[in-house]
Amino acid sequence: MRSKRTSPWAWVPTLYFAEGLPYVTVMVISMVMYKRLGLSNEDITLYTSWLYLPWVIKPFWSPFVDVLKSKRWWILSMQMLVGAALGGVAFTIPTSQWLQGTLCFFWLMAFSSATHDIAADGFYMLGLTHHQQATFVGIRSTFYRIATIFGQGLLIMLAGNLEVLTRNVRYSWSLMFYFMLGIFILLWLFHHAVLPRPAEDSEHSHSTLGEVFGDLWHTFATFFRKPQVWVGICFLLLYRMPEGLLVKISPLFLIDSVRKGGLGLSPAELGFVQGTVGVVGLTIGGILGGLAAGRHGLKHWLWPMVCAITLPDLVYVYLSYALPDSLAVINICVFIEQFGYGFGFTAYMLYMVYFSQGEHKTSHFALCTAFMALSMMLPGMAAGFLQQLLGYQGFFILVVITCLVTFVVTSFVRIDNGFGKKIADGE
């Protein structure tokens, strides 16, 4: 009965804000923090790329989240662990073992965040009617994006301003993570009070471990029997190769000193450029990409989207050679690249939906997201080594060259006419 009295407006926005914040912390804020603490680009990209692993292997333990305990229990427990990890990062930054300590707690945060994703998405379907799910799908995406802006925008700007006030880099970042801990304590208290208790969420599956493993094996077997399965896997792994390299180096390039070939932005300026202007460009590009695919279908827009996700990478070649000191020029370049990525990424998302159609489509989509995480993890691990080997200019030229991989792998993909429009129409 409680689930009927609790308005979705009371918990859907904050739940997906809580889902987005630890992800952006692990993937973006950690990189900027390590750069400010003096770690090399090679070490930063290697260590933080490994943090994609929980999202890569997420499909392997998602069935156990369904079987053990309720989704509500998992959500609250994982929010507690995320809060503990944030506190751990804050506590260990000023210590002599700051690298080992922060990496340990970032790993805890990553696994907790990935598990929270599983539980939150399942709870969304249990706590809402089908009509409410359709109504709030845009709301959940919006607040996830707000978490992204808040994390890689406002929080990085906060850390930068604290650096100016305290003149102590370690102390400033420690304070910022304590601030995030306070936010997650409030989120946990709020969700403990307002999350509904759907009757379906209290009905635990009586499946045995053998049945769970059997279903998992059947899911994998049917996935690898799909038509064009190896083409699909190659597309999922290679379509975003340029972005997988670029995303790990671009914030480091923007914040690195001019003497080292970077643009020398302060953390506050970086937070505004990438965390605000960049995210706005990404969001607008994604919205327009969805509208375009819904109007004429994915097949019609596939190649324009390939061009959109690759060609704007040229702006970083320009930035690395010109080294402009105009914040307006830098903002325009970052906006163009992120807009193109948002528009082109629509093709990738729709292809995952397309490839997952048929038996076990929910589980197959989860496997596609694992390949999606792997597609960012593998290039990211090598990005720092390549950048230090080639310099920023040579590295960004390499990124543009790897755009050819995106064109080649897309040429092998076969898509039914009007697929994107069918998805937009809810078919």
Disulfide bonds with the S-S distance in Angstrom:
none
